[in-house]
Amino acid sequence: MTASITDTTGIPIRGAVARQRSGVGAWFRRHAASLGWLLPVLAVTVVVQSWNMSGTPQRIDDEGTYTAQAWAITHLGEITHYTYWYDHPPLGWIQIAGYTSLTGAFARYPFAVEAGREAMVFFAAVSSILLFVLARRLGAGRATAAVAGLVFALSPLALQYHRTVYIDNVATPWLLAAFVLVLSRRQQLAGFAGAAACLGIAVLSKETYLLALPFLIWIAVRRADRSTRRYTLSVAGAVLAVIGGGYLLLAAVKGELLPGTGRVSLFEGITYQLGSRAASGSVFDAGSLANEAAAQWWALDPVFIVLGSAAAFVGLFLRRVRPIAAMLVFLLLMMFRPNGYLPVPYVIMLIPFAALLVAYTAERAVLAVLGRLRGTSGTDARAVVRRGLGTTWAVVTSAALLVALPLWGTQLRGFVLGNLDLPMQQAEQWVGDNVPKSSRLLVDDAMWVDLVQDGFARNNVIWYYKLDTDAAVERQSPNGWKDSDYVVTTDSMRTGGNSSSDIRQAIENSTTVAAFGTGNQRVDVRRIHAEGSTAAEAAITRATDLRKTMGTELASNPALFADEGTKSQFRAGQVDSRAMIALGQVLADGFVEVDRFTPVSGETGQPFRRVVLEAPGNAEASRVEATLDAMASGFRPDSVERDGSRLTVVYAPADPTTTATSAS
């Protein structure tokens, strides 16, 4: 007989491996049907979430902040890229940093936020799995659980915010895991402790998820065995307290638990979030921040909002999902509290539970119509009423589905085909190509990492929000906005920057040198004029008048071959003065033909700094190229591309308040 191989404890290894394989195989056989429903939903979630994630939606300031904070952990060894002031617990972006570090995501994309969005795909996939499991633990059928996952994945409202780098998306799988564990059928102590741990991590990822605590307690109390209820709930409470205490300990170790002179504190961060933060107004008040947030949600998916809200109220009458339905109703009512703050990503916490209740209540309605639920069979009045209510809700859900499908199709096409982020990409490219690396920039945080990696000094790339709110930045900018050279404005800055006097003045005392996109997607690169807008406008007018004079003289030069439209561009002062001085030098020694001027991408309305000219032959083209190369440094082109006798000459952008008048 052959002896079996044993480990150091004497246990046969071959047998242990066989039992392990048998256990894995048994698990797959037991869950094969569920996997058959779950895996396609998971694939849809990942594909839809990741397809064109870099194009739509346009990057915004908040996701730039969370991405930059994650980048700071992995690249700078710091918890944030600026002073950490306890506005949010850090565990959310720590997890993003962990994902990007393990997968090398930052190295795979030209724009850092794309790495953060890849992390969002991962968290959405985990949430999809947990939502399926939660639905099954609540007694939903496999098809129903799959439908909940599809609504979670495909609703335009969900897709918009799941793609965006919000720490709410990081907290969501932990909250779902907490509900899954608190519903555990076996090993209740471990399940309750695990639920408490998951809730703690969710709250330290995004503090608003603490609102789910009463409803988890409700489920725990309802499901706990009476003989051990006090013990299991006490252990769960202790686990939650220990995890929450870790955040307090972090602040205490850093000496930042309580306010003090010249330092931030956890106490101030909490009071800011709970009390001193400016209210967002009423949802019903046109023009308020709360109204704008709700309007964004409504524009994306009004059907899901109405059906999900209605399903929450219907769910109050279904015992199994009553705590979750009550939580969703509570979260909806929180939106209408007076003098509260309603953050735009608040809806993320509601989406998975709304999707679950839409699917679950629809299943219950169908089962009621078929008489397969307790109390719905027979001909007594109560059964007839219940079947009637089920029929009504089934019809409502079906009608909503018929309305939603074409709306979703239109929205989803935009998500997979549109490139709303193109203006920001173009603006970043323009800044990288044309702004001196020694310049000081005020930017949307979505650009911060990219510009630092492009060679701009970290202290010279300033997230606009920090200009007058971070003491360290204020020390670096004693003159406020006047110490910066450029401001790159986005929709986030144009709306959120209004609260900052420095940012408002920087925009008011600057002129556009490049612009990309239109409407809310518009991104402007603006040159800041420390002397003020009045003096800058006067200087720009003088510079334009000088170009008109120079252009009129050049247009009358007999050696210049150009059509009348091109000559009118010279006379209107629309051509860069350096280009005109260089052309004067070239025309002194021979003839040259100049094409109609066209702007560099993004520079419509700016002086033309790109000149396309044709020399009489290759020899003359060589002479022109040599003449241009011999110009003084301030008048030498940034680039000269030659194709036979044709030359394309490009100058670096110039300060719009100045005009070069002499090459000597």
C-alpha positions as CSV (number, residue, x, y, z in Angstrom):
1,M,0.0,0.0,0.0
2,T,1.3,3.5,-0.9
3,A,2.0,5.8,2.0
4,S,0.3,9.2,1.8
5,I,2.4,12.3,2.0
6,T,1.9,14.2,5.3
7,D,2.7,17.7,6.6
8,T,4.5,18.5,9.9
9,T,1.4,17.8,11.9
10,G,1.0,14.4,10.4
11,I,-2.2,15.2,8.4
12,P,-2.2,13.6,5.0
13,I,-1.7,16.5,2.5
14,R,-3.1,14.6,-0.5
15,G,-6.3,14.0,1.4
16,A,-6.6,17.5,2.6
17,V,-6.2,18.9,-0.9
18,A,-8.8,16.4,-2.2
19,R,-11.2,17.5,0.5
20,Q,-10.5,21.2,-0.3
21,R,-11.1,20.6,-4.0
22,S,-14.3,18.7,-3.2
23,G,-15.5,21.6,-1.0
24,V,-14.9,24.1,-3.8
25,G,-16.6,21.9,-6.3
26,A,-19.5,21.4,-4.0
27,W,-19.8,25.2,-3.5
28,F,-19.9,25.8,-7.3
29,R,-22.4,23.0,-7.8
30,R,-24.6,24.4,-5.0
31,H,-24.5,28.0,-6.4
32,A,-24.4,27.2,-10.1
33,A,-27.9,28.5,-10.8
34,S,-27.2,31.8,-8.9
35,L,-23.9,32.2,-10.7
36,G,-25.7,31.8,-14.0
37,W,-27.8,34.8,-13.2
38,L,-25.1,36.9,-11.4
39,L,-22.2,36.6,-13.8
40,P,-23.9,38.1,-16.9
41,V,-25.1,41.0,-14.7
42,L,-21.6,41.5,-13.4
43,A,-20.3,41.5,-17.0
44,V,-22.8,44.1,-18.0
45,T,-21.9,46.3,-14.9
46,V,-18.2,46.2,-15.8
47,V,-18.6,46.8,-19.5
48,V,-21.1,49.6,-19.2
49,Q,-19.2,51.3,-16.4
50,S,-15.8,51.2,-18.2
51,W,-16.8,51.8,-21.8
52,N,-15.8,55.4,-22.6
53,M,-15.3,56.2,-18.9
54,S,-12.7,58.7,-19.9
55,G,-15.0,60.6,-22.2
56,T,-18.3,61.0,-20.3
57,P,-19.0,62.6,-17.9
58,Q,-16.5,65.5,-17.9
59,R,-14.1,65.4,-15.0
60,I,-15.1,67.6,-12.1
61,D,-13.3,69.2,-9.2
62,D,-14.5,66.7,-6.5
63,E,-13.2,63.6,-8.3
64,G,-10.0,65.4,-9.0
65,T,-9.6,66.0,-5.3
66,Y,-10.1,62.4,-4.3
67,T,-7.8,61.2,-7.1
68,A,-5.1,63.7,-6.1
69,Q,-5.4,62.6,-2.4
70,A,-5.0,59.0,-3.5
71,W,-2.0,59.9,-5.7
72,A,-0.5,61.9,-2.8
73,I,-0.5,58.7,-0.6
74,T,1.3,56.6,-3.2
75,H,3.6,59.2,-4.7
76,L,4.2,61.8,-1.9
77,G,3.8,59.6,1.2
78,E,1.2,62.1,2.5
79,I,-2.5,61.6,3.3
80,T,-3.5,64.5,1.1
81,H,-1.9,66.8,-1.5
82,Y,-2.8,69.8,0.8
83,T,-3.3,70.2,4.5
84,Y,-5.7,67.5,5.8
85,W,-8.4,69.3,7.8
86,Y,-10.8,66.4,8.6
87,D,-13.5,67.5,6.1
88,H,-13.9,63.7,5.4
89,P,-12.4,60.6,7.0
90,P,-9.5,59.5,4.8
91,L,-10.3,55.8,4.4
92,G,-12.2,56.4,1.2
93,W,-9.3,57.7,-0.8
94,I,-6.9,55.4,1.1
95,Q,-8.8,52.5,-0.6
96,I,-8.6,54.2,-4.0
97,A,-4.8,54.5,-3.4
98,G,-4.6,50.9,-2.5
99,Y,-6.4,49.9,-5.7
100,T,-4.3,52.1,-8.0
101,S,-1.1,51.0,-6.2
102,L,-1.9,47.3,-6.6
103,T,-3.0,47.6,-10.2
104,G,-0.6,50.3,-11.4
105,A,-3.6,52.3,-12.6
106,F,-1.9,55.7,-12.6
107,A,0.7,54.5,-15.1
108,R,-1.9,53.4,-17.6
109,Y,-3.7,56.6,-18.3
110,P,-2.7,60.1,-19.6
111,F,-5.1,61.7,-17.1
112,A,-5.0,60.8,-13.4
113,V,-8.7,60.9,-12.9
114,E,-9.1,58.0,-15.3
115,A,-7.2,55.8,-12.9
116,G,-9.6,56.8,-10.2
117,R,-12.5,56.0,-12.5
118,E,-11.1,52.5,-13.1
119,A,-11.2,52.1,-9.3
120,M,-14.8,53.1,-9.4
121,V,-15.4,50.2,-11.9
122,F,-14.0,47.8,-9.3
123,F,-16.1,49.2,-6.5
124,A,-19.3,49.1,-8.7
125,A,-18.6,45.5,-9.6
126,V,-18.2,44.5,-5.9
127,S,-21.4,46.4,-5.1
128,S,-23.3,44.6,-7.9
129,I,-22.3,41.2,-6.4
130,L,-23.3,42.2,-2.9
131,L,-26.6,43.6,-4.1
132,F,-27.4,40.3,-5.7
133,V,-26.5,38.4,-2.5
134,L,-28.6,40.9,-0.4
135,A,-31.6,40.4,-2.6
136,R,-31.3,36.7,-2.3
137,R,-31.0,36.9,1.5
138,L,-34.2,38.9,1.6
139,G,-36.0,36.1,-0.2
140,A,-36.0,37.5,-3.7
141,G,-35.7,35.1,-6.6
142,R,-32.6,34.8,-8.7
143,A,-34.2,36.7,-11.7
144,T,-35.4,39.4,-9.3
145,A,-31.9,39.8,-7.8
146,A,-30.5,40.0,-11.4
147,V,-33.0,42.7,-12.3
148,A,-32.0,44.7,-9.3
149,G,-28.4,44.4,-10.4
150,L,-29.3,45.5,-14.0
151,V,-31.2,48.6,-12.7
152,F,-28.2,49.4,-10.5
153,A,-25.9,49.1,-13.5
154,L,-27.9,50.7,-16.3
155,S,-29.9,53.5,-14.8
156,P,-28.3,56.7,-16.3
157,L,-28.6,58.3,-12.8
158,A,-26.5,55.4,-11.5
159,L,-24.0,55.3,-14.3
160,Q,-23.3,59.1,-14.1
161,Y,-22.4,58.9,-10.4
162,H,-20.9,55.4,-10.4
163,R,-18.4,56.5,-13.0
164,T,-17.5,59.7,-11.1
165,V,-14.7,59.4,-8.5
166,Y,-16.7,59.9,-5.4
167,I,-15.8,58.3,-2.0
168,D,-19.5,57.4,-1.7
169,N,-18.9,54.7,-4.3
170,V,-16.2,53.3,-2.1
171,A,-18.5,53.3,0.9
172,T,-21.4,51.6,-0.9
173,P,-20.0,48.0,-1.1
174,W,-19.2,48.2,2.6
175,L,-22.7,49.2,3.5
176,L,-24.2,46.5,1.3
177,A,-21.8,44.0,3.0
178,A,-23.1,45.2,6.4
179,F,-26.7,44.4,5.4
180,V,-25.7,41.0,3.9
181,L,-23.8,40.0,7.1
182,V,-26.5,41.2,9.5
183,L,-28.9,38.9,7.6
184,S,-26.6,36.0,8.1
185,R,-28.5,32.8,8.9
186,R,-25.5,31.0,10.6
187,Q,-22.8,32.1,13.0
188,Q,-24.8,35.2,14.1
189,L,-22.1,36.6,16.4
190,A,-19.6,36.6,13.6
191,G,-22.2,38.0,11.2
192,F,-23.2,40.9,13.5
193,A,-19.6,41.7,14.3
194,G,-18.7,41.7,10.6
195,A,-21.7,43.9,9.8
196,A,-20.5,46.4,12.4
197,A,-17.0,46.3,11.0
198,C,-18.3,46.9,7.5
199,L,-20.5,49.8,8.6
200,G,-17.5,51.3,10.4
201,I,-15.4,51.1,7.3
202,A,-18.3,52.6,5.2
203,V,-18.6,55.5,7.6
204,L,-14.9,56.1,7.6
205,S,-15.1,56.1,3.8
206,K,-18.0,58.6,3.7
207,E,-19.5,59.9,6.9
208,T,-23.1,60.2,5.7
209,Y,-23.4,56.4,5.6
210,L,-23.8,56.6,9.4
211,L,-27.4,57.4,8.6
212,A,-27.9,53.7,7.9
213,L,-27.0,52.7,11.5
214,P,-30.6,52.7,13.0
215,F,-31.9,50.5,10.3
216,L,-29.0,48.0,10.6
217,I,-29.8,47.9,14.4
218,W,-33.5,47.3,13.5
219,I,-32.6,44.2,11.5
220,A,-30.1,43.0,14.0
221,V,-32.6,43.2,16.9
222,R,-35.3,41.6,14.8
223,R,-33.1,38.7,13.8
224,A,-31.0,38.1,16.9
225,D,-31.7,35.0,19.0
226,R,-33.3,36.1,22.2
227,S,-31.0,34.1,24.3
228,T,-27.9,35.8,23.0
229,R,-29.3,39.1,21.7
230,R,-27.7,41.2,24.4
231,Y,-24.3,39.6,23.9
232,T,-24.2,39.7,20.1
233,L,-25.4,43.3,19.9
234,S,-22.9,44.4,22.6
235,V,-20.1,42.8,20.6
236,A,-21.2,44.4,17.4
237,G,-21.5,47.8,19.2
238,A,-18.0,47.4,20.6
239,V,-16.6,46.6,17.1
240,L,-18.2,49.7,15.6
241,A,-16.9,51.8,18.5
242,V,-13.4,50.5,18.2
243,I,-13.3,51.3,14.4
244,G,-14.8,54.8,15.0
245,G,-12.4,55.3,17.8
246,G,-9.5,54.7,15.5
247,Y,-10.3,57.9,13.7
248,L,-10.4,59.8,17.0
249,L,-7.1,58.2,17.9
250,L,-5.5,59.4,14.6
251,A,-6.5,63.0,15.4
252,A,-5.3,62.7,19.0
253,V,-1.9,61.3,18.0
254,K,-1.4,64.2,15.5
255,G,-2.5,66.6,18.2
256,E,-5.4,67.7,16.1
257,L,-8.4,66.5,18.1
258,L,-9.4,69.9,19.5
259,P,-9.0,73.4,18.0
260,G,-5.7,75.2,18.6
261,T,-3.8,78.2,17.2
262,G,-2.3,77.6,13.8
263,R,-3.6,74.0,13.4
264,V,-6.6,72.1,12.0
265,S,-8.7,69.9,14.2
266,L,-11.2,67.0,14.0
267,F,-13.6,69.0,16.2
268,E,-13.6,71.9,13.7
269,G,-14.1,69.5,10.8
270,I,-17.1,67.9,12.4
271,T,-18.7,71.2,13.4
272,Y,-18.2,72.4,9.8
273,Q,-20.0,69.4,8.3
274,L,-22.8,69.5,10.9
275,G,-23.4,73.1,11.5
276,S,-21.2,75.9,10.1
277,R,-21.3,74.7,6.5
278,A,-23.5,76.9,4.4
279,A,-26.9,75.4,3.8
280,S,-27.8,74.4,0.3
281,G,-31.3,75.7,0.5
282,S,-34.6,74.1,-0.3
283,V,-35.1,71.5,-3.0
284,F,-38.1,73.6,-4.1
285,D,-36.2,76.9,-4.2
286,A,-35.1,77.6,-7.7
287,G,-31.5,78.6,-7.9
288,S,-30.5,76.9,-4.6
289,L,-27.7,74.4,-4.6
290,A,-30.2,71.7,-3.4
291,N,-32.5,72.5,-6.3
292,E,-29.6,72.3,-8.7
293,A,-28.5,68.9,-7.3
294,A,-32.0,67.5,-7.6
295,A,-32.4,68.9,-11.1
296,Q,-29.3,67.1,-12.2
297,W,-30.6,63.8,-10.8
298,W,-34.0,64.4,-12.4
299,A,-32.5,65.2,-15.8
300,L,-30.7,61.9,-15.8
301,D,-33.5,59.5,-14.9
302,P,-36.9,60.8,-13.7
303,V,-38.5,57.4,-14.1
304,F,-36.1,55.6,-11.7
305,I,-36.5,58.5,-9.2
306,V,-40.3,58.3,-9.2
307,L,-40.5,54.5,-9.3
308,G,-37.7,54.0,-6.7
309,S,-39.4,56.5,-4.3
310,A,-42.8,54.8,-4.8
311,A,-41.2,51.4,-4.2
312,A,-39.8,52.6,-0.9
313,F,-43.3,53.4,0.3
314,V,-44.7,50.2,-1.0
315,G,-41.9,48.3,0.7
316,L,-43.0,49.6,4.1
317,F,-45.9,47.1,3.8
318,L,-43.6,44.1,3.1
319,R,-42.1,42.7,6.3
320,R,-38.9,41.3,4.9
321,V,-37.8,44.6,3.3
322,R,-39.5,47.0,5.7
323,P,-36.2,48.2,7.4
324,I,-34.6,48.9,4.1
325,A,-37.7,50.6,2.7
326,A,-37.9,52.7,5.9
327,M,-34.2,53.6,5.5
328,L,-34.8,54.8,1.9
329,V,-37.9,56.8,2.9
330,F,-35.8,58.4,5.7
331,L,-33.0,59.2,3.3
332,L,-35.5,60.8,0.9
333,L,-37.0,62.9,3.7
334,M,-33.6,64.0,4.8
335,M,-33.3,65.8,1.5
336,F,-36.1,68.2,2.5
337,R,-34.9,69.1,5.9
338,P,-34.7,72.9,6.4
339,N,-31.3,74.6,6.5
340,G,-29.5,71.4,5.6
341,Y,-26.8,70.6,3.2
342,L,-27.5,68.4,0.2
343,P,-24.3,67.2,-1.5
344,V,-24.6,66.2,-5.2
345,P,-23.4,62.6,-4.6
346,Y,-25.9,62.0,-1.8
347,V,-28.0,60.1,-4.3
348,I,-25.3,57.4,-4.6
349,M,-26.3,55.9,-1.2
350,L,-29.9,55.6,-2.3
351,I,-29.4,54.0,-5.7
352,P,-28.7,50.3,-4.7
353,F,-31.6,50.2,-2.2
354,A,-34.0,51.8,-4.7
355,A,-32.9,49.3,-7.4
356,L,-33.5,46.5,-4.9
357,L,-36.9,47.7,-3.9
358,V,-38.0,48.3,-7.5
359,A,-37.2,44.7,-8.3
360,Y,-38.4,43.2,-5.1
361,T,-41.8,44.9,-5.0
362,A,-42.4,44.0,-8.7
363,E,-41.7,40.4,-7.9
364,R,-44.1,40.5,-4.9
365,A,-46.8,42.1,-7.1
366,V,-46.5,39.4,-9.8
367,L,-46.6,36.6,-7.1
368,A,-49.7,38.3,-5.6
369,V,-51.4,38.4,-8.9
370,L,-50.7,34.7,-9.4
371,G,-52.0,33.9,-5.9
372,R,-48.7,32.5,-4.9
373,L,-48.2,34.7,-1.8
374,R,-49.8,33.9,1.5
375,G,-53.2,35.6,1.8
376,T,-53.6,36.1,-2.0
377,S,-55.3,32.9,-3.0
378,G,-58.9,32.2,-2.6
379,T,-62.0,34.3,-3.1
380,D,-62.3,36.1,0.2
381,A,-62.3,39.9,0.2
382,R,-58.8,40.2,1.7
383,A,-57.3,38.0,-1.0
384,V,-59.1,39.9,-3.8
385,V,-57.9,43.2,-2.4
386,R,-54.3,42.0,-2.2
387,R,-54.4,40.6,-5.7
388,G,-55.9,43.9,-6.9
389,L,-53.1,45.9,-5.2
390,G,-50.5,43.5,-6.7
391,T,-52.1,44.0,-10.1
392,T,-52.0,47.8,-9.7
393,W,-48.3,47.8,-8.7
394,A,-47.4,45.4,-11.5
395,V,-49.1,47.7,-14.1
396,V,-47.3,50.8,-12.6
397,T,-43.9,49.0,-12.8
398,S,-44.6,47.8,-16.3
399,A,-45.6,51.3,-17.5
400,A,-42.5,52.8,-15.9
401,L,-40.4,50.2,-17.7
402,L,-42.0,51.1,-21.1
403,V,-41.3,54.8,-20.5
404,A,-37.8,54.2,-19.1
405,L,-36.4,52.0,-21.9
406,P,-36.3,54.7,-24.7
407,L,-35.0,57.3,-22.2
408,W,-32.3,55.0,-21.0
409,G,-31.3,54.2,-24.5
410,T,-30.8,57.8,-25.4
411,Q,-28.8,58.5,-22.2
412,L,-26.7,55.4,-22.5
413,R,-25.7,56.2,-26.1
414,G,-24.3,59.5,-24.8
415,F,-22.3,57.7,-22.1
416,V,-20.7,55.2,-24.5
417,L,-20.2,57.6,-27.5
418,G,-19.8,61.1,-26.2
419,N,-16.6,62.9,-25.2
420,L,-17.7,65.6,-22.8
421,D,-14.2,65.6,-21.3
422,L,-12.5,66.7,-24.6
423,P,-12.4,70.4,-23.7
424,M,-10.6,69.7,-20.5
425,Q,-8.2,67.4,-22.2
426,Q,-7.5,70.0,-24.9
427,A,-7.0,72.7,-22.2
428,E,-4.5,70.6,-20.3
429,Q,-2.6,69.9,-23.6
430,W,-2.5,73.6,-24.4
431,V,-1.2,74.5,-21.0
432,G,1.4,71.8,-21.2
433,D,2.6,72.9,-24.6
434,N,2.4,76.7,-24.2
435,V,2.6,77.8,-20.6
436,P,6.2,78.2,-19.2
437,K,6.8,75.5,-16.5
438,S,7.8,78.3,-14.1
439,S,4.3,79.8,-14.2
440,R,2.0,79.7,-11.2
441,L,-1.5,78.3,-12.0
442,L,-4.9,78.4,-10.4
443,V,-6.7,75.2,-11.5
444,D,-9.6,72.8,-11.0
445,D,-8.4,69.9,-8.9
446,A,-9.2,67.5,-11.7
447,M,-6.0,68.9,-13.4
448,W,-3.7,69.0,-10.4
449,V,-1.9,65.7,-10.7
450,D,-1.6,65.9,-14.5
451,L,0.1,69.3,-14.4
452,V,2.4,68.3,-11.6
453,Q,3.4,65.2,-13.5
454,D,3.9,67.4,-16.6
455,G,6.7,69.4,-14.9
456,F,5.0,72.2,-13.1
457,A,6.2,72.7,-9.5
458,R,3.8,71.3,-7.0
459,N,3.6,74.6,-5.1
460,N,2.9,76.4,-8.4
461,V,-0.2,74.3,-9.2
462,I,-2.8,75.6,-6.9
463,W,-6.2,74.0,-6.4
464,Y,-8.4,77.1,-6.5
465,Y,-10.3,76.2,-3.4
466,K,-7.1,76.3,-1.3
467,L,-6.0,79.8,-2.4
468,D,-7.7,81.5,0.6
469,T,-8.6,78.5,2.8
470,D,-5.3,76.8,3.4
471,A,-2.8,78.6,5.6
472,A,0.2,77.0,3.9
473,V,-1.0,78.2,0.5
474,E,-1.7,81.7,1.8
475,R,1.8,81.9,3.1
476,Q,3.1,81.0,-0.4
477,S,0.8,83.7,-2.0
478,P,1.1,86.8,0.2
479,N,-0.6,88.9,-2.5
480,G,-3.4,86.4,-3.1
481,W,-4.5,86.0,-6.7
482,K,-1.9,88.6,-7.9
483,D,0.9,86.1,-7.3
484,S,-0.5,83.7,-9.9
485,D,0.1,83.9,-13.7
486,Y,-2.8,81.9,-15.1
487,V,-6.3,80.7,-14.0
488,V,-7.9,77.7,-15.8
489,T,-11.6,78.0,-15.4
490,T,-14.1,75.1,-15.5
491,D,-17.8,74.9,-14.7
492,S,-16.8,73.8,-11.1
493,M,-14.7,76.9,-10.7
494,R,-17.2,79.3,-12.3
495,T,-19.9,78.1,-9.9
496,G,-18.0,76.9,-6.8
497,G,-15.4,79.6,-7.0
498,N,-17.9,82.4,-6.4
499,S,-17.5,82.0,-2.7
500,S,-13.8,82.9,-2.9
501,S,-13.0,86.6,-3.3
502,D,-9.5,85.8,-4.5
503,I,-10.7,83.5,-7.2
504,R,-13.5,85.9,-8.3
505,Q,-10.9,88.7,-8.6
506,A,-8.5,86.4,-10.5
507,I,-11.1,85.7,-13.1
508,E,-12.3,89.3,-13.3
509,N,-8.7,90.5,-13.7
510,S,-7.7,88.1,-16.5
511,T,-8.2,87.7,-20.2
512,T,-8.8,84.5,-22.2
513,V,-5.8,83.2,-24.1
514,A,-7.4,79.9,-25.1
515,A,-10.9,78.4,-24.9
516,F,-12.2,74.9,-25.5
517,G,-15.8,73.6,-25.6
518,T,-19.1,75.4,-25.0
519,G,-21.7,75.7,-22.2
520,N,-21.0,73.8,-19.0
521,Q,-18.2,71.9,-20.6
522,R,-16.3,75.1,-21.6
523,V,-12.7,75.4,-20.2
524,D,-10.9,78.7,-20.5
525,V,-7.1,79.3,-20.0
526,R,-6.9,82.9,-18.8
527,R,-3.8,85.1,-18.3
528,I,-4.0,86.9,-14.9
529,H,-3.1,90.7,-14.9
530,A,-1.8,91.7,-11.5
531,E,-2.1,95.4,-12.5
532,G,-5.9,95.0,-12.7
533,S,-8.4,94.7,-15.5
534,T,-8.7,98.4,-16.3
535,A,-5.0,98.8,-16.9
536,A,-4.8,95.5,-18.8
537,E,-7.6,96.4,-21.1
538,A,-5.9,99.7,-21.9
539,A,-2.6,97.9,-22.6
540,I,-4.4,95.4,-24.8
541,T,-6.0,98.2,-26.8
542,R,-2.6,99.9,-27.3
543,A,-1.1,96.5,-28.3
544,T,-3.8,96.0,-30.9
545,D,-3.4,99.5,-32.3
546,L,0.4,98.8,-32.7
547,R,-0.4,95.6,-34.6
548,K,-2.8,97.4,-36.8
549,T,-0.1,100.0,-37.7
550,M,2.5,97.3,-38.3
551,G,0.0,95.2,-40.3
552,T,-1.0,98.1,-42.5
553,E,2.6,98.7,-43.5
554,L,3.3,95.0,-44.1
555,A,0.1,94.6,-46.2
556,S,1.3,97.3,-48.6
557,N,4.7,95.7,-49.1
558,P,5.0,94.8,-52.8
559,A,7.1,91.7,-52.0
560,L,4.2,90.2,-50.0
561,F,1.9,88.0,-52.1
562,A,-1.4,87.4,-50.3
563,D,-5.1,87.6,-51.1
564,E,-7.2,90.6,-49.9
565,G,-8.6,88.6,-47.0
566,T,-5.2,87.9,-45.7
567,K,-4.1,91.5,-46.1
568,S,-7.2,92.6,-44.2
569,Q,-6.2,90.3,-41.3
570,F,-2.8,92.2,-41.3
571,R,-4.5,95.6,-41.3
572,A,-7.0,94.6,-38.5
573,G,-4.1,93.9,-36.2
574,Q,-5.0,90.2,-36.0
575,V,-1.5,88.9,-36.6
576,D,1.2,88.4,-33.9
577,S,3.7,91.3,-34.0
578,R,6.6,88.9,-33.8
579,A,5.4,87.1,-36.9
580,M,5.0,90.5,-38.7
581,I,8.6,91.6,-37.7
582,A,10.0,88.3,-39.0
583,L,8.1,88.6,-42.3
584,G,9.5,92.1,-42.7
585,Q,13.0,90.7,-42.4
586,V,12.1,87.9,-44.9
587,L,10.5,90.3,-47.4
588,A,13.6,92.6,-47.3
589,D,15.5,90.0,-49.3
590,G,12.8,88.5,-51.6
591,F,9.2,87.6,-52.4
592,V,7.1,85.3,-50.3
593,E,3.4,84.2,-50.4
594,V,1.4,84.0,-47.2
595,D,-1.7,81.9,-46.8
596,R,-4.9,83.0,-45.0
597,F,-4.4,82.9,-41.3
598,T,-6.2,80.4,-39.1
599,P,-6.1,80.2,-35.3
600,V,-4.4,77.5,-33.3
601,S,-6.9,75.2,-31.7
602,G,-8.6,77.0,-28.9
603,E,-7.3,80.4,-29.8
604,T,-10.2,81.9,-31.7
605,G,-10.1,85.6,-31.3
606,Q,-6.5,85.7,-30.3
607,P,-3.7,87.2,-32.5
608,F,-2.7,84.6,-35.2
609,R,0.7,83.1,-34.2
610,R,0.8,80.5,-36.9
611,V,2.1,81.6,-40.3
612,V,2.0,79.4,-43.4
613,L,4.1,80.8,-46.3
614,E,5.4,79.7,-49.7
615,A,8.8,80.6,-51.0
616,P,9.5,80.8,-54.8
617,G,11.6,77.7,-54.6
618,N,13.6,75.4,-52.3
619,A,16.6,77.7,-52.3
620,E,14.5,80.6,-51.2
621,A,12.8,78.4,-48.6
622,S,16.2,77.6,-47.2
623,R,17.0,81.4,-47.1
624,V,13.7,82.1,-45.3
625,E,14.3,79.3,-42.8
626,A,17.8,80.6,-42.1
627,T,16.5,84.2,-41.6
628,L,13.9,83.0,-39.1
629,D,16.5,80.9,-37.2
630,A,18.8,84.0,-37.0
631,M,16.1,86.2,-35.3
632,A,16.8,87.4,-31.8
633,S,15.5,85.1,-29.1
634,G,12.3,87.1,-28.4
635,F,11.4,86.9,-32.1
636,R,12.6,83.4,-33.1
637,P,9.7,81.1,-33.8
638,D,8.8,78.3,-31.5
639,S,8.8,75.8,-34.4
640,V,9.4,75.8,-38.2
641,E,8.2,72.9,-40.2
642,R,9.3,72.7,-43.8
643,D,7.8,70.7,-46.7
644,G,9.7,71.6,-49.8
645,S,9.2,75.3,-50.4
646,R,6.3,75.5,-48.0
647,L,7.0,76.5,-44.3
648,T,4.7,76.5,-41.3
649,V,5.9,78.9,-38.7
650,V,4.5,78.9,-35.1
651,Y,5.3,81.3,-32.3
652,A,4.8,80.7,-28.6
653,P,1.7,82.5,-27.0
654,A,2.5,86.1,-26.0
655,D,1.2,88.2,-23.2
656,P,-1.9,89.9,-24.7
657,T,-1.0,93.2,-23.0
658,T,2.3,93.6,-24.8
659,T,3.4,93.9,-28.5
660,A,6.9,93.4,-29.7
661,T,7.9,96.2,-32.0
662,S,11.5,95.7,-32.8
663,A,13.9,92.8,-33.3
664,S,17.0,94.8,-32.4
